[in-house]
Amino acid sequence: MKIFFFLTFLIALNNTAFGQADNKYTQYPDYWSSEREYKYIGLYIDSAGQNITTEKITLHPTGQEWEADSRQTLMDFTLDSLSADWRKLPDIPINGIHNNWMSNYHEGVLQNSNKIWMHPIRQNQYRLTEIAPFPQIIFPIRQDTSWKDTLFIYPAMGTFEGTVESTYTISADETRDYEFGKLNCWKITAIGIHDKLGINSVIYYFNDEFGFTEMNYTFYNKQKIEFKLVSLKK
């Protein structure tokens, strides 16, 4: 499993930015500081538009190195179901691989002079996020910047095995509503093409101070997954 996590980090090594090159990011905070704690509400929605699960998700950077890759910071993920119709989840996992259900797990996240990046929330009912463009944004953050990434998914992920070619574009600066107030956010539109499963798209919203505030996925099978920030402790 550690080998798989390391191999998926190849997505960060194949990045090509088409916006203006600039490594200055001193105006941005440390999004993965151990003093931060992000709380999201996650929705898993079936192809008919019916909500299957609603869940509280907490992301807490630990400040420690991830043992699978020293360039990454270890992030603690905690999932706490608020409501769920488990009968709507398939008996056979969507990628055919049976894993233990997790209420807590750890993975790596990254911030350097070029970007902020993270493994998606991808355990339990959220496995589909593995085949979509991973959450990331390039520094300096500017509208109309575009870049590409390639993700190689290995046999450990079952039927998800394959290659995803992703294109990201910072398409707008929008005001978004949250429980704690309004935020001006960058809208990142990302399209990922899996060589076997087709198109999976995601819209990320990112605030310069708060980080990722929304992650809204649409998958090849018409299912959707949505994460929205509820609070940030910093």
C-alpha positions in Angstrom: 0.0 0.0 0.0 2.9 2.4 0.8 4.3 1.7 -2.6 1.0 2.6 -4.2 0.8 5.9 -2.3 4.3 6.7 -3.5 3.6 5.9 -7.1 0.5 8.1 -7.2 2.7 11.0 -6.2 4.0 10.9 -9.8 1.1 13.2 -10.6 3.1 16.0 -8.9 6.2 15.2 -10.9 4.7 15.6 -14.4 3.3 19.1 -13.9 3.7 21.6 -16.7 2.4 25.1 -16.2 1.4 27.3 -19.2 0.9 30.5 -17.2 3.6 33.0 -16.5 6.5 31.4 -14.5 7.0 32.9 -11.1 8.1 31.0 -8.0 7.2 33.8 -5.6 4.5 32.7 -3.1 5.5 34.5 0.0 2.0 36.2 0.2 0.4 32.8 0.8 0.1 31.2 4.2 1.2 27.7 5.2 -2.0 25.9 4.3 -0.7 22.6 5.9 0.4 24.1 9.2 -0.2 21.8 12.2 -2.2 24.7 13.7 -4.8 24.4 11.1 -7.9 22.1 11.1 -10.3 22.0 8.2 -13.9 20.8 8.6 -16.0 19.9 5.5 -19.4 18.5 4.8 -19.2 15.7 2.2 -22.0 14.5 0.0 -22.1 11.4 -2.1 -24.8 11.6 -4.8 -26.0 8.8 -7.1 -26.6 9.1 -10.9 -30.3 10.0 -10.4 -29.3 13.0 -8.2 -30.3 11.4 -4.9 -28.1 11.9 -1.9 -26.7 8.7 -0.5 -24.5 9.9 2.3 -23.8 13.1 4.2 -20.7 13.2 6.3 -18.6 15.5 8.5 -14.9 15.3 7.4 -12.0 16.8 9.3 -8.6 17.4 7.8 -5.7 18.1 10.3 -2.1 18.5 9.1 0.2 16.9 11.6 3.4 18.8 10.8 5.2 15.5 10.4 6.8 14.1 7.2 4.8 11.4 5.4 6.9 8.2 5.6 6.1 7.3 2.0 7.6 10.6 0.7 9.6 13.0 2.8 8.5 15.9 0.5 5.0 15.6 1.8 3.3 16.5 5.1 1.3 13.9 6.9 -2.4 14.7 7.0 -4.9 13.2 9.3 -8.4 12.5 7.8 -11.4 11.8 10.0 -14.8 10.8 8.6 -17.9 10.9 10.7 -21.2 9.9 9.0 -24.2 12.1 9.8 -26.7 10.3 7.6 -26.4 7.5 5.1 -28.5 5.1 3.1 -26.0 2.3 3.1 -28.4 0.1 1.0 -27.6 2.3 -2.0 -23.9 1.5 -1.8 -22.9 -1.5 -4.0 -22.0 -4.8 -2.4 -18.9 -4.9 -4.6 -16.8 -1.8 -4.4 -16.9 0.4 -7.5 -13.3 -0.5 -8.4 -13.7 -4.2 -7.4 -11.2 -4.0 -4.5 -12.4 -4.7 -1.0 -10.8 -2.5 1.7 -11.7 -2.1 5.3 -14.0 0.9 6.0 -12.0 3.7 7.6 -13.1 6.4 10.0 -9.6 7.7 10.3 -6.5 7.5 8.0 -3.4 9.4 7.0 -2.1 10.5 3.6 0.3 13.1 2.2 -0.2 16.7 1.2 2.3 19.2 -0.4 3.1 22.9 -0.4 6.3 24.2 -2.1 7.3 27.3 -4.1 5.4 26.1 -7.1 2.1 24.7 -5.9 -0.2 23.5 -3.2 -1.4 19.9 -3.7 -3.1 17.1 -1.8 -4.3 13.5 -2.1 -8.0 13.7 -2.5 -10.5 12.4 0.1 -10.6 9.0 -1.5 -11.5 6.3 1.1 -14.8 4.5 1.6 -17.6 5.8 -0.6 -15.2 8.5 -2.1 -13.0 6.1 -4.1 -14.0 7.7 -7.4 -12.0 10.8 -6.6 -8.9 8.7 -7.4 -9.6 8.9 -11.1 -10.4 12.6 -11.2 -7.8 15.5 -11.2 -6.2 15.7 -7.8 -6.7 19.0 -5.8 -3.9 21.4 -6.7 -3.2 25.0 -7.6 -0.1 26.6 -9.1 1.7 29.7 -7.6 1.4 32.5 -8.3 -2.4 32.3 -8.5 -3.7 34.2 -11.5 -6.8 34.0 -13.6 -6.5 32.2 -17.0 -3.5 30.2 -15.9 -3.6 26.6 -17.2 -1.5 23.5 -16.6 -1.5 19.8 -17.2 -0.8 16.7 -15.1 -0.5 13.0 -15.7 -1.5 10.4 -13.1 -0.5 6.7 -13.4 -2.9 4.5 -11.5 -1.5 1.1 -10.6 -3.2 -2.4 -10.3 -3.6 -1.9 -6.5 -6.6 0.2 -7.5 -8.4 -2.6 -9.4 -10.5 -1.4 -12.3 -9.2 2.1 -11.9 -5.9 1.0 -13.2 -4.8 3.2 -16.1 -3.7 6.7 -17.0 -5.4 10.0 -16.3 -4.5 13.1 -18.4 -5.7 16.2 -16.6 -6.0 19.9 -17.6 -6.6 22.6 -15.1 -7.7 26.2 -15.7 -8.2 29.1 -13.2 -11.3 30.3 -14.9 -12.7 33.0 -12.6 -12.7 34.9 -9.3 -16.1 34.3 -7.6 -17.8 35.2 -4.3 -19.0 32.1 -2.6 -21.3 31.7 0.4 -20.3 29.6 3.5 -21.7 29.0 6.9 -19.1 31.4 8.3 -19.7 34.1 5.7 -18.7 35.1 2.1 -15.3 34.5 0.6 -13.7 35.6 -2.7 -12.5 32.3 -4.3 -10.6 31.3 -7.3 -12.5 28.8 -9.5 -10.3 26.0 -10.8 -12.0 23.9 -13.6 -10.2 20.6 -14.1 -11.0 17.9 -16.7 -9.4 14.4 -16.3 -9.5 11.8 -19.1 -9.0 8.2 -17.9 -7.8 6.0 -20.8 -10.4 3.4 -20.0 -13.2 5.1 -18.0 -13.5 8.4 -19.9 -14.1 11.9 -18.5 -14.2 12.9 -14.8 -14.4 16.6 -14.0 -14.1 18.7 -10.9 -14.5 22.3 -9.9 -12.3 23.4 -7.1 -12.8 26.7 -5.2 -9.7 28.1 -3.4 -9.4 31.1 -1.2 -5.9 32.7 -0.7 -6.3 32.6 3.1 -8.5 29.5 3.7 -7.2 27.2 1.0 -9.6 24.7 -0.7 -13.1 25.6 0.2 -15.1 23.4 -2.2 -14.4 20.3 -4.3 -17.3 19.4 -6.6 -16.8 16.2 -8.7 -18.8 14.7 -11.6 -17.8 11.2 -12.7 -18.1 9.1 -15.9 -21.0 7.2 -14.3 -22.9 10.4 -13.6 -22.4 10.1 -9.8 -21.2 13.2 -7.9 -19.2 13.9 -4.8 -19.1 17.3 -3.2 -17.1 18.7 -0.3 -17.7 22.1 1.2 -15.8 23.9 3.9 -17.7 24.4 7.1 -15.0 25.9 9.3 -11.3 26.5 9.6 -9.3 26.6 12.8 -6.0 28.3 12.5 
